Amino acid sequence: MLGFTTAKWLLDSGSSWTERDQATYITFPLTMLHFASCRLAGSTPPRTENIDQAIYSLQAALSRLDEVLPAGHRSTLTSRATDLLTSMTASLRALAESRRGHRTSEGATRAAHHVAATLEPMHEIQEAAKGLRDSDPQSSTLALRARAMHRGA
């Protein structure tokens, strides 16, 4: 969420907002949340409470993302990450319902396979975000602002 706070500050301050900034402060943290949620939901021993916590974390982040960067202002990379997180949240919800006996075990298997199917595409998004983030550290909005403030001092 710290990346979202930085993004909100940059956007509200009227600073320029680059694709690199979005990859750094929005997209990359979303990929980290994805992998952390997968680890939590799949922890051993299996506990429905862990799946519920992963769902809660994903929903909170997606809600905050809507406040910080509405869908129409997201890059393709961020939109892809958001779509995967939304899809994964629905699958985790189905998995939790199955564990509670509200769905069939076949539904649970399908949901678990769907969650697993998000791993490779999210890894690709993470690598692309890292590539943007690490491309030119001096071109980030924060670096440009710091240089401008230093010159003005």
N, C-alpha and C positions, 0 to 999 in steps of 0.2 A: 504494500500500500504506500510505502514511502515514495516509490517511483511515481505513483498517481498524484501524490501531494506535490511533488516537484513539477510534474506536468501541469497540474492545475495552476500553480503559481506562475509558471512561464506563460501559459495561455492567458491568464487574467491580467498579467502585467503588460500585455501587448507586445511582448518580445516575438521575434521571428520564431517560427516553429518548423523545424526541418524533419525530413523523413528519418534522419539519424536520431534526432531527439525522440521521436515516437518509438523507434526501435529500442532505444536505451531505456526510456522511462515507462513505456507501456507494454510493448510486445514482448521483450525479453522477460520482464517480471511475470507476464501471463503464462509464458512457457514454464517458468519455475513453479508457479502455482499448480499448473497441470501435473507436473511430475511429482510434486509433493502430495497432491491429492490422490494420485494413483498409489503412491506408497502407503498413505494413510488408509485408504479404502481396502487395500490388499494386505494389510498387516496381519501378522500371525500372533496369536490365534485370531481367526476371523470374528469380528464383532460388528454388529449392525451399527453400534454407536460410532464406530470409526467411519463408516460410510456416511452416516448422518453428518458428522463433523466435516467431512470432505465436501458434501453437498452444501452445507452452510457456508463454508469458506468460498466456494466457487460462486454461490449466489451473491454473497456480500461483495466480492470483487467485481462481478459483472454489473451489479447495481451501481457501485462507485464509478466504474468505467463509464457508464451511461451519463453520470453527472459530470465527469471530467472531460470526456471526449465523445460526443454523440456519434452515432453510427455513420452519419453522413460526412464526418470529418476524419474518419479512420483510413489508414493506408490499406492496401490490399493484404499485406502481411498481417496487420493487426486484425482485420476483418476475418481472415482465415483462422487465426488463433481463437478469436471470439466464437466463431461458429463451432470449432472443435470443442471448446469449453462448454458451450450451451448444449451440444449434443451429448457430451460426456456426462453432464449434470443429469440429463434426462435418463441416461442409461444407469447411472448410479442410483437414481431414485427407483427405477424398476428393480434393480438388484436388491435394494433395501426392502422394498415391498415384498419381494419374493422370499427374502430371509424371514420376514414376519409372517409368512404364510398367506399373503394376499395375492400371490402370483404363482404360477407353476415353476417347477425346477427348470423346465425347458426355457421359460422366459428369463430365468436367472442366467442360464448358460448363454443365451443370445445377448443379454445385457453385458455380461462379462467379456464376451468376444468383441462387442462393440467398443467397450472401453479400451481393450487391448489394441484394437485397430486404430485408435487415435495416437498411439505412441510414435510410430514412424513419421506420420505427417507433422506432428508437433515438434519432433526432433529436427526435421527439415526447416520448419519455421524458426526454431531456436538458432540454428546455424546461420540462417539468413540474417536474423536480427543481430547476432553477434558480429557478423561480417559488416553490417552497417554501423553498429555501435563502435567497432574498433577501426573503422576505415580512416578517419582523420580526427583525432581527439581535439585538435585545435579549431574544428569547424562547428563544435557544439554550441548551442545558444548560450549555455552557461559560460563557456570559455570566452566567447565573443563579448559577453557582458562584462566579465571580469577584466578583460583587456581594456575595454572602453572606460570602465570605472578607474582603472589604474592610470590610464592616460589623463583622465580628468582630475586626478588627485594632485 
